[in-house]
Amino acid sequence: MPEIARAARPGRKYDQVIDGARTVFMDQGYERASMDEIARVAEVSKATLYSYFPDKRQLFTEVYRTEILRLADQVVLLNDTDIAPQIVLREAARVMVDYLTSDFALAMYRICVTESLRFPEIGRAFYESGPELGRARLGAYFRAAQAQGQLAIEDIDLAADQFTQLCQTTICDRMLCGVQDRFTEAEMTRVIDGAVSMFLARYGVAEPHRRASP
């Protein structure tokens, strides 16, 4: 995936470019989105836009990566093994489910599926910025929790992928097939509770029984 030098970002103008591109990609898809339209919506000159991103594919990749990094930063409990895995995983599942049910997630997925045959680098960038990043963040937590005796996992990467897939149960198929585009809090909570319970049933470590006080 092309590396964008974060140190070169001047701040406000760069953010305008990302926000403008996000809007245009969601409204028009990848193929119909033009750099001219992105510059107009972002309220920057084309020279400014091209100084950050020489082509549309790099810009699309960074829009998606920026969103995923923002979501990853929301799961602050992944850095804290003093908290019970059930609580940490519930927070992670909530962030994932909220993202999966967003208009942005659906738009990005459809763009990736549509364009990756013609532009394989888009598919690779989508994977590296999404599933691969998620696996790395979850894997780091799983290793730390296992070192604390909270989890028992033989294959960390597989477990991370399994947890991610559990969080997509019911929701992704129904959204991608156009069966349902909005989910109630009860429906999302059902998926979250099921994902956490099933994952811990496989990888959780039972706490030692404590003798009841006389």
SULWO-V997826 format. One record per residue. N is the residue number from 1. PHI is phi in degrees with one decimal (999 if undefined). BURIAL is + if it has 24 or more other C-alpha atoms within 12 Angstrom, else -. D_CENTER is the distance of its C-alpha to the mean C-alpha in Angstrom with 1 decimal. Layout:
# SULWO-V997826
{{N,PHI,BURIAL,D_CENTER} {N,PHI,BURIAL,D_CENTER}}
This chain:
# SULWO-V997826
{{1,999,-,16.4} {2,-59.1,-,18.6} {3,-89.6,-,18.5} {4,-102.8,-,18.8} {5,-71.9,-,21.1} {6,-65.6,-,19.6} {7,-64.8,-,23.1} {8,-84.4,-,24.5} {9,-70.8,-,22.6} {10,-85.2,-,25.3} {11,110.1,-,23.1} {12,-59.3,-,23.9} {13,-63.0,-,24.5} {14,-62.7,+,21.3} {15,-61.9,+,19.3} {16,-62.1,+,21.4} {17,-62.6,+,20.6} {18,-63.1,+,16.8} {19,-65.0,+,17.4} {20,-65.2,+,20.0} {21,-64.2,+,18.2} {22,-58.0,+,15.3} {23,-62.6,+,18.0} {24,-68.1,+,20.0} {25,-61.9,+,17.3} {26,-68.5,+,16.4} {27,-78.8,-,20.1} {28,-115.8,-,21.5} {29,79.1,+,19.1} {30,-81.6,+,19.2} {31,-63.6,-,22.8} {32,-79.2,-,24.5} {33,-68.2,+,22.7} {34,-115.6,+,25.2} {35,-64.6,+,25.2} {36,-61.9,+,28.2} {37,-67.8,+,26.4} {38,-63.3,+,23.4} {39,-61.9,+,26.0} {40,-64.8,-,27.8} {41,-66.4,+,25.0} {42,-76.4,+,23.8} {43,59.7,+,27.5} {44,-131.6,+,27.9} {45,-75.8,-,30.3} {46,-63.4,-,29.5} {47,-62.6,-,30.8} {48,-64.6,+,28.2} {49,-59.6,+,25.4} {50,-71.9,-,26.6} {51,-69.6,-,27.2} {52,-90.4,+,23.4} {53,-134.5,+,22.4} {54,-70.7,-,25.1} {55,-149.8,-,23.5} {56,-67.3,+,21.1} {57,-65.1,+,18.9} {58,-63.6,+,18.2} {59,-66.1,+,17.5} {60,-59.4,+,15.0} {61,-59.0,+,13.2} {62,-71.4,+,13.2} {63,-59.3,+,12.2} {64,-67.7,+,8.8} {65,-64.0,+,8.6} {66,-60.6,+,9.8} {67,-66.3,+,7.4} {68,-66.9,+,4.4} {69,-64.6,-,7.4} {70,-63.0,-,8.5} {71,-65.8,+,6.1} {72,-60.3,+,6.8} {73,-69.0,-,10.3} {74,-71.7,-,10.6} {75,-85.8,+,10.8} {76,-67.2,-,14.2} {77,-70.6,+,15.9} {78,-64.4,+,14.2} {79,-97.4,+,16.9} {80,-126.5,-,19.7} {81,-88.9,+,21.5} {82,-81.7,-,24.3} {83,-99.6,-,22.4} {84,-57.9,+,22.6} {85,-53.7,+,19.8} {86,-58.9,+,20.0} {87,-73.1,-,19.1} {88,-62.8,+,16.3} {89,-67.6,+,14.7} {90,-65.3,+,15.3} {91,-64.9,+,13.5} {92,-61.7,+,10.3} {93,-65.0,+,10.8} {94,-61.6,+,11.6} {95,-63.1,+,8.4} {96,-64.6,+,6.5} {97,-66.9,+,9.6} {98,-59.9,+,9.9} {99,-68.5,+,6.9} {100,-60.4,+,8.1} {101,-93.4,+,11.5} {102,-88.8,-,11.1} {103,-62.5,-,13.2} {104,-62.1,+,10.8} {105,-60.9,+,8.4} {106,-64.7,+,11.8} {107,-63.6,+,13.3} {108,-65.5,+,11.0} {109,-64.3,+,11.2} {110,-65.3,+,14.9} {111,-62.6,+,15.5} {112,-61.0,+,14.1} {113,-63.0,-,16.4} {114,-70.2,-,19.2} {115,-96.6,+,19.4} {116,-68.1,-,18.4} {117,-68.2,-,22.0} {118,-83.4,-,23.6} {119,-126.3,-,21.2} {120,-56.5,-,19.8} {121,-65.6,-,18.3} {122,-67.8,+,15.8} {123,-62.0,+,14.7} {124,-64.3,-,14.7} {125,-64.8,+,12.8} {126,-60.1,+,10.0} {127,-66.9,+,10.1} {128,-65.9,+,10.5} {129,-84.4,+,7.8} {130,-112.6,+,5.1} {131,-55.7,+,7.1} {132,-68.6,+,9.4} {133,-65.6,+,7.7} {134,-61.8,+,6.3} {135,-61.8,+,9.9} {136,-64.7,+,11.5} {137,-67.1,+,10.4} {138,-65.5,+,11.4} {139,-60.5,+,14.3} {140,-62.3,-,15.7} {141,-66.7,+,15.9} {142,-59.5,+,17.4} {143,-63.9,+,20.0} {144,-66.3,+,20.9} {145,-67.2,+,21.3} {146,-67.7,+,23.3} {147,-63.4,-,25.5} {148,-87.7,-,26.3} {149,77.5,-,27.3} {150,-92.3,+,24.7} {151,-134.6,+,23.1} {152,-130.9,+,24.8} {153,-126.4,+,22.6} {154,-83.2,-,24.2} {155,-124.2,-,21.3} {156,-62.6,+,18.3} {157,-62.6,+,16.0} {158,-63.0,-,17.1} {159,-62.5,+,16.6} {160,-63.6,+,12.9} {161,-64.7,+,12.5} {162,-63.5,+,14.7} {163,-64.0,+,13.0} {164,-61.3,+,9.7} {165,-66.2,+,12.2} {166,-60.6,+,14.2} {167,-72.6,+,11.6} {168,-95.6,+,11.7} {169,-52.5,+,15.5} {170,71.5,+,17.5} {171,-63.9,+,14.9} {172,-63.5,+,13.4} {173,-59.4,-,17.0} {174,-68.9,-,18.5} {175,-72.1,+,16.3} {176,-66.3,+,16.4} {177,-88.7,-,20.2} {178,75.1,-,20.8} {179,-76.0,-,22.3} {180,-152.2,-,20.4} {181,-118.3,-,18.2} {182,-137.1,-,18.5} {183,-126.7,-,18.3} {184,-75.9,-,20.5} {185,-60.4,-,19.7} {186,-64.0,-,21.8} {187,-66.4,-,19.9} {188,-69.7,+,16.5} {189,-63.4,+,18.3} {190,-59.5,+,19.9} {191,-67.1,+,16.8} {192,-62.1,+,15.5} {193,-60.9,+,19.1} {194,-65.6,+,19.5} {195,-63.9,+,16.4} {196,-66.5,+,17.5} {197,-63.3,+,21.2} {198,-67.9,-,20.9} {199,-63.2,+,18.9} {200,-71.4,+,21.5} {201,-64.3,-,24.3} {202,-89.7,-,23.6} {203,-116.9,+,22.6} {204,-72.9,+,23.9} {205,-111.1,-,27.1} {206,-65.3,-,29.7} {207,-72.5,-,31.2} {208,-62.8,-,34.9} {209,-67.9,-,37.1} {210,-102.2,-,38.9} {211,-68.1,-,42.5} {212,-65.6,-,43.1} {213,-66.8,-,45.2} {214,-65.8,-,48.9}}
